[in-house]
Amino acid sequence: MTRIDDTPKAWDERTQLTTFLDYARDTARAKCEGISEEDARKALLPGSPLMTVSGLINHLRWVEYYWFQVMLLGEEDLGPWTDEDPDREMRIAVEFPVGQVLDEYAAQCARNRELAAGTELDTRAERPIRDGLHVDLRWILLHLTEETARHNGHLDILREMLDGSTGS
């Protein structure tokens, strides 16, 4: 279900953080409504051959996985990327139906939404980021909101270039 606004139902910190993240997630999905399989796989920017609608959604799915399961929980990193192909999640997305990519993104978001609801905002990640700091859940929620919103801008541009769709 697509959100129509980002106004939280309550004004506590957790509700505000999760409302904005859910709004950004829902916006990403809304930007894919009605897209054809062919258009979802098209790379329109010569300098960014991996930037497809499917690639961006798959990237968002795996970014969610990475920050919650790998960094926060400390699970083994089973993402599709490799040292030789660090952007593989974007490259392989075009091999799957866009509906599957969207469903996997929705499932990952639902899992993470549930995890976040049962975890204190001050909970530190099991794994450190590059500078050795262990970020907390609050930082992860903010980071995912920023990352998703940034890629929503990319999705906006691609959809307008592909079929003239704007808005959402």
DSSP file with accessible surface (Angstrom, degrees, kcal/mol):
  #  RESIDUE AA STRUCTURE BP1 BP2  ACC     N-H-->O    O-->H-N    N-H-->O    O-->H-N    TCO  KAPPA ALPHA  PHI   PSI    X-CA   Y-CA   Z-CA
    1    1 A M              0   0  210      0, 0.0     2,-0.4     0, 0.0    29,-0.1   0.000 360.0 360.0 360.0 131.6    0.0    0.0    0.0
    2    2 A T        -     0   0   58     27,-0.1     2,-0.2    28,-0.0    21,-0.1  -0.664 360.0-130.2 -85.0 131.1    1.4    3.4   -1.0
    3    3 A R        -     0   0   70     -2,-0.4     3,-0.1    19,-0.2    27,-0.0  -0.507   8.5-156.7 -74.3 147.7    1.6    6.1    1.7
    4    4 A I  S    S+     0   0  158      1,-0.2     2,-0.3    -2,-0.2    -1,-0.1   0.593  72.8   7.7-102.2 -13.4    0.1    9.4    0.8
    5    5 A D        -     0   0   71      2,-0.1    -1,-0.2     1,-0.0     0, 0.0  -0.964  62.2-124.2-155.7 174.4    2.1   11.4    3.3
    6    6 A D        +     0   0   56     -2,-0.3    17,-0.1    -3,-0.1    18,-0.1   0.080  60.7 131.0-112.0  22.1    4.9   11.2    5.8
    7    7 A T        -     0   0   75     12,-0.1    -2,-0.1     1,-0.1     2,-0.0  -0.661  54.8-130.7 -78.9 121.0    3.0   12.5    8.8
    8    8 A P        -     0   0   10      0, 0.0     8,-0.1     0, 0.0     3,-0.1  -0.320   6.2-132.0 -70.9 156.8    3.6   10.2   11.8
    9    9 A K  S    S+     0   0  202      6,-0.1     2,-0.3     1,-0.1     7,-0.0   0.656  94.7  21.6 -79.1 -18.7    0.7    8.8   13.9
   10   10 A A  S    S-     0   0   36      2,-0.1    -1,-0.1     3,-0.0     0, 0.0  -0.938  74.4-129.8-142.8 166.1    2.7    9.8   17.0
   11   11 A W        +     0   0  172     -2,-0.3     2,-0.0     4,-0.1    -2,-0.0   0.281  63.8 118.5-109.3  13.2    5.5   12.3   17.7
   12   12 A D  S  > S-     0   0   77      1,-0.1     4,-2.2     4,-0.0     5,-0.2  -0.337  77.0-107.7 -73.5 161.9    7.9   10.1   19.6
   13   13 A E  H  > S+     0   0   93      1,-0.2     4,-2.8     2,-0.2     5,-0.2   0.915 115.4  51.0 -59.1 -46.7   11.3    9.6   18.0
   14   14 A R  H  > S+     0   0   55      1,-0.2     4,-2.8     2,-0.2     5,-0.3   0.934 110.8  48.4 -59.7 -46.5   10.9    6.0   16.9
   15   15 A T  H  > S+     0   0   34      1,-0.2     4,-2.3     2,-0.2    -1,-0.2   0.915 112.6  48.5 -63.7 -40.2    7.6    6.7   15.2
   16   16 A Q  H  X S+     0   0   72     -4,-2.2     4,-2.1     2,-0.2     5,-0.2   0.943 113.7  46.4 -65.0 -45.6    9.0    9.7   13.4
   17   17 A L  H  X S+     0   0   21     -4,-2.8     4,-2.0     1,-0.2    -2,-0.2   0.936 116.9  42.6 -62.1 -47.3   12.1    7.8   12.2
   18   18 A T  H  X S+     0   0   35     -4,-2.8     4,-2.8    -5,-0.2     5,-0.2   0.844 111.0  56.2 -73.2 -30.1   10.2    4.7   11.0
   19   19 A T  H  X S+     0   0   11     -4,-2.3     4,-2.5    -5,-0.3    -1,-0.2   0.937 109.2  46.0 -65.5 -45.3    7.4    6.8    9.4
   20   20 A F  H  X S+     0   0   88     -4,-2.1     4,-2.3     2,-0.2    -2,-0.2   0.910 114.3  48.2 -65.6 -39.8    9.9    8.6    7.2
   21   21 A L  H  X S+     0   0    1     -4,-2.0     4,-2.8    -5,-0.2    -2,-0.2   0.948 112.5  48.1 -65.8 -44.8   11.7    5.4    6.3
   22   22 A D  H  X S+     0   0   19     -4,-2.8     4,-2.9     1,-0.2     5,-0.2   0.897 110.3  52.9 -62.3 -37.7    8.5    3.7    5.4
   23   23 A Y  H  X S+     0   0   69     -4,-2.5     4,-2.3    -5,-0.2    -1,-0.2   0.935 110.8  46.3 -62.1 -44.9    7.4    6.7    3.4
   24   24 A A  H  X S+     0   0    7     -4,-2.3     4,-2.2     2,-0.2    -2,-0.2   0.919 113.6  49.3 -64.5 -41.6   10.6    6.6    1.4
   25   25 A R  H  X S+     0   0    6     -4,-2.8     4,-1.9     1,-0.2    -2,-0.2   0.929 112.5  47.2 -61.1 -47.5   10.3    2.8    0.9
   26   26 A D  H  X S+     0   0   23     -4,-2.9     4,-2.6     1,-0.2    -1,-0.2   0.862 109.3  54.8 -64.3 -35.0    6.7    3.1   -0.2
   27   27 A T  H  X S+     0   0   16     -4,-2.3     4,-2.1    -5,-0.2    -1,-0.2   0.918 105.2  52.8 -64.8 -42.0    7.7    5.9   -2.6
   28   28 A A  H  < S+     0   0    0     -4,-2.2     4,-0.3     1,-0.2    -2,-0.2   0.931 112.3  45.0 -58.5 -44.6   10.3    3.7   -4.2
   29   29 A R  H >< S+     0   0   76     -4,-1.9     3,-1.6     1,-0.2     4,-0.3   0.910 110.1  54.6 -66.2 -40.5    7.7    1.0   -4.8
   30   30 A A  H >< S+     0   0    5     -4,-2.6     3,-1.5     1,-0.3    -1,-0.2   0.859  99.3  62.0 -62.9 -33.3    5.2    3.6   -6.1
   31   31 A K  T 3< S+     0   0   15     -4,-2.1    -1,-0.3     1,-0.3    -2,-0.2   0.638 103.0  52.1 -68.3 -11.4    7.7    4.8   -8.7
   32   32 A C  T X  S+     0   0    4     -3,-1.6     3,-1.9    -4,-0.3    -1,-0.3   0.470  77.8 126.7-101.0  -5.7    7.6    1.3  -10.2
   33   33 A E  T <  S+     0   0  113     -3,-1.5    -3,-0.0    -4,-0.3    -4,-0.0  -0.330  83.1   1.6 -60.0 127.4    3.9    1.0  -10.5
   34   34 A G  T 3  S+     0   0   79      1,-0.2    -1,-0.3    -2,-0.1     2,-0.1   0.483  90.0 147.8  78.4   5.1    2.9    0.1  -14.1
   35   35 A I    <   -     0   0   18     -3,-1.9    -1,-0.2     1,-0.1     2,-0.1  -0.466  45.9-123.0 -74.6 142.5    6.4   -0.2  -15.4
   36   36 A S     >  -     0   0   51     -2,-0.1     4,-2.4     1,-0.1     5,-0.2  -0.447  18.8-115.8 -79.2 158.3    7.0   -2.8  -18.2
   37   37 A E  H  > S+     0   0   75      1,-0.2     4,-0.9     2,-0.2    17,-0.1   0.913 117.3  51.1 -57.7 -43.4    9.5   -5.5  -17.8
   38   38 A E  H >> S+     0   0  130      1,-0.2     3,-0.8     2,-0.2     4,-0.5   0.936 111.4  45.7 -62.1 -47.6   11.5   -4.1  -20.7
   39   39 A D  H >4 S+     0   0   24      1,-0.2     3,-1.1     2,-0.2    14,-0.4   0.870 105.2  61.0 -65.8 -35.3   11.6   -0.6  -19.2
   40   40 A A  H 3< S+     0   0    0     -4,-2.4    14,-2.6     1,-0.2    15,-0.4   0.759 109.1  44.5 -62.6 -21.8   12.5   -1.9  -15.8
   41   41 A R  H << S+     0   0   86     -4,-0.9     2,-0.3    -3,-0.8    -1,-0.2   0.486  87.3 112.6-100.1  -6.9   15.7   -3.3  -17.3
   42   42 A K    <<  -     0   0   80     -3,-1.1     2,-0.6    -4,-0.5    11,-0.4  -0.547  52.4-154.6 -77.4 131.6   16.7   -0.3  -19.5
   43   43 A A        +     0   0   49     -2,-0.3     9,-0.2     1,-0.1    -2,-0.0  -0.919  17.9 173.7-101.1 114.5   19.9    1.6  -18.6
   44   44 A L        +     0   0   54     -2,-0.6    -1,-0.1     7,-0.6     8,-0.1   0.619  53.7  79.2 -99.2 -15.9   19.4    5.1  -20.0
   45   45 A L    >   -     0   0   54      3,-0.5     3,-2.2     6,-0.4     6,-0.2  -0.850  64.9-153.7-101.8 113.1   22.5    6.9  -18.7
   46   46 A P  T 3  S+     0   0  131      0, 0.0    -1,-0.2     0, 0.0    -3,-0.0   0.847  97.0  48.6 -54.5 -35.5   25.7    6.1  -20.7
   47   47 A G  T 3  S+     0   0   75      1,-0.2    -2,-0.0    -3,-0.1    -3,-0.0   0.529 114.9  46.1 -82.2  -6.2   27.9    6.8  -17.7
   48   48 A S    X   +     0   0   48     -3,-2.2     3,-1.8     1,-0.1    -3,-0.5  -0.570  60.9 166.9-135.4  71.6   25.8    4.6  -15.3
   49   49 A P  T 3  S+     0   0   91      0, 0.0    -1,-0.1     0, 0.0    -2,-0.1   0.683  77.8  54.8 -66.3 -13.8   25.1    1.3  -17.1
   50   50 A L  T 3  S+     0   0   34      1,-0.1     2,-1.6    -5,-0.1     5,-0.1   0.529  79.0 104.5 -92.9  -8.3   23.9   -0.4  -13.9
   51   51 A M    <   +     0   0   28     -3,-1.8    -7,-0.6    -6,-0.2    -6,-0.4  -0.589  44.9 137.3 -83.0  90.2   21.3    2.3  -13.2
   52   52 A T     >  -     0   0    5     -2,-1.6     4,-2.7    -9,-0.2     5,-0.2  -0.839  66.8-110.8-120.8 163.5   18.0    0.6  -14.1
   53   53 A V  H  > S+     0   0    1    -14,-0.4     4,-2.3   -11,-0.4     5,-0.2   0.959 122.4  45.9 -59.7 -47.1   14.7    0.7  -12.2
   54   54 A S  H  > S+     0   0    0    -14,-2.6     4,-2.6     1,-0.2     5,-0.2   0.914 112.2  51.8 -61.6 -41.8   15.2   -3.0  -11.4
   55   55 A G  H  > S+     0   0    0    -15,-0.4     4,-2.4     1,-0.2    -1,-0.2   0.901 109.7  48.5 -63.0 -41.3   18.8   -2.4  -10.4
   56   56 A L  H  X S+     0   0    0     -4,-2.7     4,-2.6     2,-0.2    -1,-0.2   0.923 112.8  47.0 -66.4 -42.8   17.9    0.4   -8.0
   57   57 A I  H  X S+     0   0    0     -4,-2.3     4,-2.3    -5,-0.2    -2,-0.2   0.927 113.6  48.1 -66.3 -41.7   15.1   -1.6   -6.3
   58   58 A N  H  X S+     0   0    3     -4,-2.6     4,-2.3    -5,-0.2    -1,-0.2   0.902 110.5  52.5 -65.3 -37.7   17.4   -4.6   -5.9
   59   59 A H  H  X S+     0   0   26     -4,-2.4     4,-2.6    -5,-0.2    -2,-0.2   0.942 108.9  49.4 -60.2 -46.6   20.1   -2.4   -4.6
   60   60 A L  H  X S+     0   0    1     -4,-2.6     4,-2.2     1,-0.2    -2,-0.2   0.894 109.4  52.8 -61.3 -39.1   17.7   -0.9   -2.0
   61   61 A R  H  X S+     0   0   39     -4,-2.3     4,-2.0     1,-0.2    -1,-0.2   0.941 113.5  42.1 -59.8 -47.1   16.7   -4.5   -1.0
   62   62 A W  H  X S+     0   0   37     -4,-2.3     4,-2.8     2,-0.2    -2,-0.2   0.818 109.9  56.7 -76.1 -27.9   20.2   -5.5   -0.4
   63   63 A V  H  X S+     0   0   13     -4,-2.6     4,-2.5     2,-0.2     5,-0.3   0.927 108.2  49.0 -64.5 -43.2   21.2   -2.3    1.3
   64   64 A E  H  X S+     0   0    0     -4,-2.2     4,-2.1    -5,-0.2     5,-0.4   0.938 112.3  48.3 -58.5 -48.0   18.4   -3.0    3.8
   65   65 A Y  H  X>S+     0   0   13     -4,-2.0     4,-2.3     1,-0.2     5,-1.2   0.943 111.9  49.6 -55.7 -50.0   19.7   -6.5    4.3
   66   66 A Y  I  X>S+     0   0   75     -4,-2.8     5,-2.8     1,-0.2     4,-0.6   0.930 112.9  44.0 -59.6 -49.1   23.2   -5.3    4.8
   67   67 A W  I  <>S+     0   0   30     -4,-2.5     5,-1.8     3,-0.2    -1,-0.2   0.870 124.4  32.5 -70.9 -34.8   22.5   -2.7    7.4
   68   68 A F  I  <>S+     0   0    0     -4,-2.1     5,-2.0    -5,-0.3     6,-0.2   0.945 130.1  27.4 -85.2 -53.6   20.1   -4.8    9.5
   69   69 A Q  I  <5S+     0   0   21     -4,-2.3     6,-2.7    -5,-0.4    -3,-0.2   0.914 130.8  31.2 -81.8 -42.5   21.3   -8.3    9.2
   70   70 A V  I  X<S+     0   0    1     -5,-1.2     4,-0.6    -4,-0.6    -3,-0.2   0.957 131.3  26.9 -82.0 -54.8   25.0   -7.9    8.5
   71   71 A M  I  4<S+     0   0    4     -5,-2.8    56,-2.2    -6,-0.2    55,-0.8   0.974 129.4  34.5 -76.8 -55.0   25.9   -4.7   10.4
   72   72 A L  I  4<S+     0   0    5     -5,-1.8    54,-1.4    53,-0.3    -3,-0.2   0.964 132.2  28.1 -67.5 -51.6   23.3   -4.5   13.2
   73   73 A L  T  4<S-     0   0   66     -5,-2.0    -1,-0.2    52,-0.1    -3,-0.2   0.662  98.7-129.1 -86.3 -19.8   22.9   -8.2   13.9
   74   74 A G     <  +     0   0   27     -4,-0.6    -4,-0.2     1,-0.2    -3,-0.1   0.683  48.8 159.7  80.4  19.4   26.4   -9.3   12.9
   75   75 A E        -     0   0   70     -6,-2.7    -1,-0.2     1,-0.1     2,-0.0  -0.264  52.2 -82.3 -70.6 162.0   25.2  -12.1   10.6
   76   76 A E        -     0   0  141      1,-0.1     2,-0.9     2,-0.1    -1,-0.1  -0.357  48.7-110.8 -61.4 140.3   27.4  -13.5    7.9
   77   77 A D        +     0   0   58      1,-0.1    -1,-0.1    -3,-0.1   -11,-0.0  -0.663  46.0 164.3 -80.6 106.6   27.3  -11.4    4.7
   78   78 A L        +     0   0  116     -2,-0.9    -1,-0.1     2,-0.0    -2,-0.1   0.068  26.7 137.8-108.2  20.8   25.5  -13.5    2.1
   79   79 A G        -     0   0   14      1,-0.1    -2,-0.0   -17,-0.1   -17,-0.0  -0.162  66.1-112.3 -64.1 163.6   24.8  -10.6   -0.2
   80   80 A P  S    S+     0   0   14      0, 0.0    -1,-0.1     0, 0.0     7,-0.1   0.618  84.1 102.7 -75.6 -12.6   25.2  -11.0   -4.0
   81   81 A W        -     0   0   54      5,-0.1     2,-0.3     7,-0.1     6,-0.0  -0.286  49.6-170.1 -72.3 157.3   28.2   -8.7   -4.2
   82   82 A T        -     0   0   56      3,-1.4     6,-0.2     1,-0.1     3,-0.1  -0.897  39.6-104.8-136.4 167.8   31.8   -9.9   -4.5
   83   83 A D  S    S+     0   0  158     -2,-0.3    -1,-0.1     1,-0.2    -2,-0.0   0.885 125.1  46.7 -60.9 -36.8   35.2   -8.2   -4.3
   84   84 A E  S    S+     0   0  165      1,-0.3    -1,-0.2     2,-0.1    -3,-0.0   0.753 127.3  26.5 -75.4 -27.1   35.4   -8.5   -8.1
   85   85 A D    >   +     0   0   30      1,-0.1     3,-1.7    -3,-0.1    -3,-1.4  -0.611  65.6 168.8-138.1  75.0   31.8   -7.2   -8.7
   86   86 A P  T 3  S+     0   0   77      0, 0.0     3,-0.2     0, 0.0    -5,-0.1   0.685  81.7  48.9 -67.0 -14.5   30.8   -4.9   -5.7
   87   87 A D  T >> S+     0   0   78      1,-0.2     3,-1.6     2,-0.1     4,-1.5   0.070  71.5 124.4-108.6  24.9   27.7   -3.7   -7.6
   88   88 A R  H <>  +     0   0   96     -3,-1.7     4,-2.9     1,-0.3     5,-0.3   0.818  63.3  65.9 -58.9 -32.4   26.5   -7.2   -8.6
   89   89 A E  H 3> S+     0   0    6     -3,-0.2     4,-0.6     1,-0.2    -1,-0.3   0.858 106.7  43.5 -60.8 -30.0   23.1   -6.7   -6.9
   90   90 A M  H <4 S+     0   0   23     -3,-1.6     4,-0.4     2,-0.2    -1,-0.2   0.873 113.8  50.7 -79.9 -37.5   22.4   -4.0   -9.5
   91   91 A R  H >< S+     0   0  115     -4,-1.5     3,-0.7     1,-0.2    -2,-0.2   0.914 112.3  44.4 -66.9 -43.9   23.8   -6.0  -12.4
   92   92 A I  H >< S+     0   0   19     -4,-2.9     3,-2.2     1,-0.2     4,-0.3   0.671  90.4  85.3 -80.1 -13.8   21.8   -9.2  -11.7
   93   93 A A  G >< S+     0   0    0     -4,-0.6     3,-1.6    -5,-0.3    -1,-0.2   0.831  81.1  62.5 -58.0 -32.1   18.5   -7.5  -11.1
   94   94 A V  G <  S+     0   0   48     -3,-0.7    -1,-0.3    -4,-0.4    -2,-0.1   0.598  91.4  68.0 -72.7  -7.1   17.7   -7.4  -14.8
   95   95 A E  G <  S+     0   0  131     -3,-2.2    -1,-0.3    -4,-0.1    -2,-0.2   0.550  96.9  62.8 -85.1  -8.7   17.7  -11.2  -14.8
   96   96 A F  S <  S-     0   0   64     -3,-1.6     5,-0.0    -4,-0.3   -42,-0.0  -0.861  96.4 -94.5-118.3 152.1   14.6  -11.4  -12.7
   97   97 A P    >>  -     0   0   61      0, 0.0     4,-1.9     0, 0.0     3,-0.7  -0.358  35.1-124.3 -60.1 140.8   11.0  -10.2  -13.3
   98   98 A V  H 3> S+     0   0    9      1,-0.3     4,-2.7     2,-0.2     5,-0.2   0.858 111.2  60.0 -59.0 -33.3   10.5   -6.7  -11.8
   99   99 A G  H 3> S+     0   0   31      1,-0.2     4,-2.4     2,-0.2    -1,-0.3   0.894 104.9  48.7 -61.3 -38.3    7.6   -8.1   -9.7
  100  100 A Q  H <> S+     0   0   72     -3,-0.7     4,-2.6     2,-0.2     5,-0.2   0.919 110.4  50.3 -66.6 -43.0    9.9  -10.5   -8.0
  101  101 A V  H  X S+     0   0    0     -4,-1.9     4,-2.1     1,-0.2    -2,-0.2   0.931 113.0  46.8 -61.3 -43.8   12.5   -7.8   -7.3
  102  102 A L  H  X S+     0   0   24     -4,-2.7     4,-2.7     1,-0.2    -2,-0.2   0.900 111.8  50.7 -65.1 -40.8    9.7   -5.6   -5.8
  103  103 A D  H  X S+     0   0  107     -4,-2.4     4,-2.5     2,-0.2    -2,-0.2   0.902 110.4  49.0 -64.5 -40.4    8.3   -8.5   -3.7
  104  104 A E  H  X S+     0   0   62     -4,-2.6     4,-2.3     2,-0.2    -1,-0.2   0.891 111.5  49.9 -67.4 -36.9   11.8   -9.3   -2.4
  105  105 A Y  H  X S+     0   0    0     -4,-2.1     4,-2.7    -5,-0.2    -2,-0.2   0.947 111.4  48.6 -63.9 -46.2   12.3   -5.7   -1.5
  106  106 A A  H  X S+     0   0   32     -4,-2.7     4,-2.5     1,-0.2    -2,-0.2   0.904 111.6  49.7 -61.0 -41.7    8.9   -5.6    0.3
  107  107 A A  H  X S+     0   0   63     -4,-2.5     4,-2.3     2,-0.2    -1,-0.2   0.908 111.1  48.9 -65.2 -41.7    9.7   -8.8    2.2
  108  108 A Q  H  X S+     0   0   13     -4,-2.3     4,-2.5     2,-0.2    -2,-0.2   0.927 112.1  49.1 -64.1 -43.0   13.1   -7.4    3.3
  109  109 A C  H  X S+     0   0    3     -4,-2.7     4,-2.8     1,-0.2    -2,-0.2   0.913 110.3  50.8 -63.0 -41.8   11.5   -4.2    4.4
  110  110 A A  H  X S+     0   0   45     -4,-2.5     4,-2.1     2,-0.2    -1,-0.2   0.917 110.9  48.8 -62.6 -43.4    8.8   -6.0    6.4
  111  111 A R  H  X S+     0   0  101     -4,-2.3     4,-2.3     1,-0.2    -2,-0.2   0.931 114.8  44.8 -60.4 -45.7   11.4   -8.1    8.1
  112  112 A N  H  X S+     0   0    0     -4,-2.5     4,-2.9     2,-0.2    -2,-0.2   0.851 108.7  56.2 -70.6 -34.2   13.4   -5.0    9.0
  113  113 A R  H  X S+     0   0   90     -4,-2.8     4,-2.0     2,-0.2    -1,-0.2   0.929 110.8  45.3 -60.5 -44.5   10.4   -3.1   10.1
  114  114 A E  H  X S+     0   0  159     -4,-2.1     4,-1.2     2,-0.2    -2,-0.2   0.917 113.2  49.8 -66.1 -43.2    9.6   -5.9   12.6
  115  115 A L  H >< S+     0   0   36     -4,-2.3     3,-0.6     1,-0.2    -2,-0.2   0.937 111.4  48.6 -61.0 -46.3   13.2   -6.1   13.8
  116  116 A A  H >< S+     0   0    3     -4,-2.9     3,-1.4     1,-0.2    -1,-0.2   0.881 105.6  58.4 -63.5 -36.5   13.4   -2.3   14.3
  117  117 A A  H 3< S+     0   0   72     -4,-2.0    -1,-0.2     1,-0.3    -2,-0.2   0.824 110.9  42.4 -64.3 -28.9   10.1   -2.3   16.3
  118  118 A G  T << S+     0   0   70     -4,-1.2     2,-0.4    -3,-0.6    -1,-0.3   0.236 103.3  80.6-102.0  13.3   11.6   -4.8   18.8
  119  119 A T  S <  S-     0   0   23     -3,-1.4     2,-0.1    -4,-0.1    -4,-0.0  -0.968  80.9-115.6-125.0 136.2   15.0   -3.2   19.1
  120  120 A E    >   -     0   0  136     -2,-0.4     3,-1.9     1,-0.1    17,-0.4  -0.391  23.4-126.2 -66.1 143.0   16.0   -0.1   21.2
  121  121 A L  T 3  S+     0   0   13      1,-0.3    17,-2.0    16,-0.1    16,-0.3   0.794 110.0  57.0 -61.1 -27.9   17.1    2.9   19.2
  122  122 A D  T 3  S+     0   0  106     15,-0.2    -1,-0.3    14,-0.2     2,-0.2   0.477  76.1 126.0 -83.6  -0.9   20.4    3.0   21.2
  123  123 A T    <   -     0   0   55     -3,-1.9    14,-1.6    13,-0.1     2,-0.2  -0.400  58.4-133.4 -62.5 125.9   21.3   -0.6   20.3
  124  124 A R  B     -A  136   0A 148     12,-0.2    12,-0.3    -2,-0.2    11,-0.1  -0.576  19.6-106.5 -84.1 144.1   24.8   -0.6   18.8
  125  125 A A        -     0   0    3     10,-3.5   -53,-0.3    -2,-0.2   -52,-0.1  -0.366  19.1-132.9 -64.5 144.7   25.6   -2.6   15.6
  126  126 A E  S    S+     0   0  131    -54,-1.4   -54,-0.2   -55,-0.8    -1,-0.1   0.837  92.3  52.5 -66.7 -34.6   27.6   -5.7   16.1
  127  127 A R  S    S-     0   0   89    -56,-2.2     8,-0.3   -57,-0.1     2,-0.1  -0.843  86.2-124.5-107.1 144.2   29.9   -4.7   13.3
  128  128 A P        -     0   0   62      0, 0.0     6,-0.2     0, 0.0     5,-0.1  -0.463  20.5-121.6 -82.1 154.6   31.8   -1.4   13.0
  129  129 A I    >   -     0   0   38      4,-2.9     3,-2.6    -2,-0.1     4,-0.0  -0.254  51.9 -73.7 -79.3-178.2   31.6    0.9   10.0
  130  130 A R  T 3  S+     0   0  257      1,-0.3    -1,-0.0     2,-0.1     0, 0.0   0.786 132.5  51.1 -51.3 -38.0   34.7    1.9    8.1
  131  131 A D  T 3  S-     0   0  111      2,-0.1    -1,-0.3     1,-0.1     3,-0.1   0.370 120.0-104.5 -87.2   8.0   36.1    4.2   10.8
  132  132 A G  S <  S+     0   0   45     -3,-2.6     2,-0.2     1,-0.3    -2,-0.1   0.364  77.2 133.4  91.2  -6.5   35.7    1.6   13.6
  133  133 A L        -     0   0  107     -5,-0.1    -4,-2.9     1,-0.0     2,-0.8  -0.520  53.9-136.1 -78.2 146.8   32.5    3.1   15.2
  134  134 A H        -     0   0   77     -6,-0.2    -1,-0.0    -2,-0.2    -8,-0.0  -0.887  25.7-152.3-101.7 102.4   29.6    1.0   16.0
  135  135 A V        -     0   0   11     -2,-0.8   -10,-3.5    -8,-0.3     2,-0.2  -0.213  11.3-124.2 -68.4 165.1   26.6    2.9   14.9
  136  136 A D  B  >  -A  124   0A  19    -12,-0.3     4,-2.1     1,-0.1   -12,-0.2  -0.566  27.4 -98.0-106.9 173.5   23.2    2.5   16.6
  137  137 A L  H  > S+     0   0    0    -14,-1.6     4,-2.7   -17,-0.4     5,-0.2   0.884 122.6  59.3 -58.0 -37.4   19.8    1.5   15.2
  138  138 A R  H  > S+     0   0   52    -17,-2.0     4,-2.2     1,-0.2    -1,-0.2   0.937 106.7  46.8 -56.9 -47.5   18.8    5.2   15.1
  139  139 A W  H  > S+     0   0   94    -18,-0.3     4,-3.1     1,-0.2    -1,-0.2   0.902 110.7  52.7 -62.0 -42.0   21.7    5.9   12.8
  140  140 A I  H  X S+     0   0    0     -4,-2.1     4,-2.8     2,-0.2     5,-0.2   0.924 108.9  49.2 -62.0 -44.1   20.8    3.0   10.6
  141  141 A L  H  X S+     0   0    2     -4,-2.7     4,-1.9     2,-0.2    -1,-0.2   0.923 114.1  45.8 -61.3 -43.2   17.2    4.2   10.2
  142  142 A L  H  X S+     0   0   92     -4,-2.2     4,-2.4    -5,-0.2    -2,-0.2   0.922 112.8  50.3 -65.5 -43.7   18.4    7.7    9.3
  143  143 A H  H  X S+     0   0   41     -4,-3.1     4,-2.9     1,-0.2     5,-0.2   0.925 110.6  48.5 -61.9 -44.2   21.0    6.3    6.9
  144  144 A L  H  X S+     0   0    0     -4,-2.8     4,-2.6     2,-0.2     5,-0.3   0.867 109.8  52.9 -66.4 -33.9   18.4    4.0    5.1
  145  145 A T  H  X S+     0   0   27     -4,-1.9     4,-2.6    -5,-0.2     5,-0.2   0.950 112.5  44.9 -63.7 -46.6   16.0    7.0    4.9
  146  146 A E  H  X S+     0   0   89     -4,-2.4     4,-2.5     2,-0.2    -2,-0.2   0.937 115.3  47.0 -61.6 -48.1   18.7    9.1    3.2
  147  147 A E  H  X S+     0   0   18     -4,-2.9     4,-2.2     2,-0.2    -2,-0.2   0.929 114.9  45.5 -62.3 -45.7   19.8    6.3    0.9
  148  148 A T  H  X S+     0   0    1     -4,-2.6     4,-1.9    -5,-0.2    -1,-0.2   0.929 113.3  49.6 -66.1 -43.1   16.3    5.4   -0.2
  149  149 A A  H  X S+     0   0   52     -4,-2.6     4,-1.4    -5,-0.3    -1,-0.2   0.908 109.6  52.2 -63.1 -40.3   15.3    9.0   -0.7
  150  150 A R  H  X S+     0   0  109     -4,-2.5     4,-1.2     1,-0.2     3,-0.5   0.940 111.6  45.8 -61.8 -44.4   18.4    9.6   -2.8
  151  151 A H  H  X S+     0   0   13     -4,-2.2     4,-2.6     1,-0.2    -1,-0.2   0.792 102.4  65.0 -73.4 -22.7   17.6    6.6   -5.0
  152  152 A N  H  X S+     0   0   12     -4,-1.9     4,-2.5     2,-0.2    -1,-0.2   0.882  99.8  53.9 -62.8 -34.7   14.0    7.8   -5.3
  153  153 A G  H  X S+     0   0   29     -4,-1.4     4,-2.0    -3,-0.5    -1,-0.2   0.909 108.0  48.7 -63.9 -40.3   15.4   10.8   -7.1
  154  154 A H  H  X S+     0   0   53     -4,-1.2     4,-2.6     1,-0.2    -2,-0.2   0.917 110.4  51.0 -63.9 -42.9   17.1    8.4   -9.5
  155  155 A L  H  X S+     0   0    0     -4,-2.6     4,-2.7     1,-0.2     5,-0.3   0.893 107.0  55.2 -61.5 -38.9   13.9    6.5  -10.0
  156  156 A D  H  X S+     0   0   66     -4,-2.5     4,-2.2     2,-0.2    -1,-0.2   0.941 110.6  44.5 -55.9 -50.5   12.1    9.8  -10.7
  157  157 A I  H  X S+     0   0   93     -4,-2.0     4,-2.4     1,-0.2     5,-0.2   0.932 113.7  49.3 -63.4 -47.1   14.5   10.6  -13.5
  158  158 A L  H  X S+     0   0    1     -4,-2.6     4,-2.7     1,-0.2     5,-0.2   0.927 111.1  49.3 -60.5 -46.1   14.5    7.1  -15.0
  159  159 A R  H  X>S+     0   0   16     -4,-2.7     4,-2.7     1,-0.2     6,-1.0   0.919 111.5  48.6 -63.0 -40.3   10.7    6.9  -15.1
  160  160 A E  H  X5S+     0   0  120     -4,-2.2     4,-1.2     4,-0.3    -1,-0.2   0.925 114.9  45.4 -65.4 -40.0   10.3   10.3  -16.7
  161  161 A M  H  <5S+     0   0  101     -4,-2.4    -2,-0.2    -5,-0.2    -1,-0.2   0.871 117.0  46.1 -68.3 -35.8   12.9    9.3  -19.3
  162  162 A L  H  <5S-     0   0   27     -4,-2.7    -2,-0.2    -5,-0.2    -3,-0.2   0.938 139.9 -12.4 -73.2 -51.7   11.4    5.9  -19.9
  163  163 A D  H  <5S-     0   0   67     -4,-2.7    -3,-0.2    -5,-0.2    -2,-0.2   0.299  90.3-101.6-141.7  10.4    7.7    6.7  -20.2
  164  164 A G     << +     0   0   49     -4,-1.2    -4,-0.3    -5,-0.8     2,-0.1   0.458  66.7 152.8  82.7  -0.9    7.0   10.2  -19.1
  165  165 A S        +     0   0   48     -6,-1.0     2,-0.3  -134,-0.1    -1,-0.3  -0.426  15.5 171.3 -67.0 133.8    5.7    9.2  -15.6
  166  166 A T        +     0   0  101     -2,-0.1     2,-0.2    -7,-0.1    -9,-0.0  -0.920  31.6  37.3-135.7 164.2    6.1   11.8  -12.9
  167  167 A G              0   0   48     -2,-0.3    -2,-0.0     1,-0.1     0, 0.0  -0.486 360.0 360.0  95.9-166.3    5.0   12.2   -9.4
  168  168 A S              0   0   92     -2,-0.2    -1,-0.1  -164,-0.0  -137,-0.1   0.925 360.0 360.0  72.8 360.0    4.5    9.8   -6.5
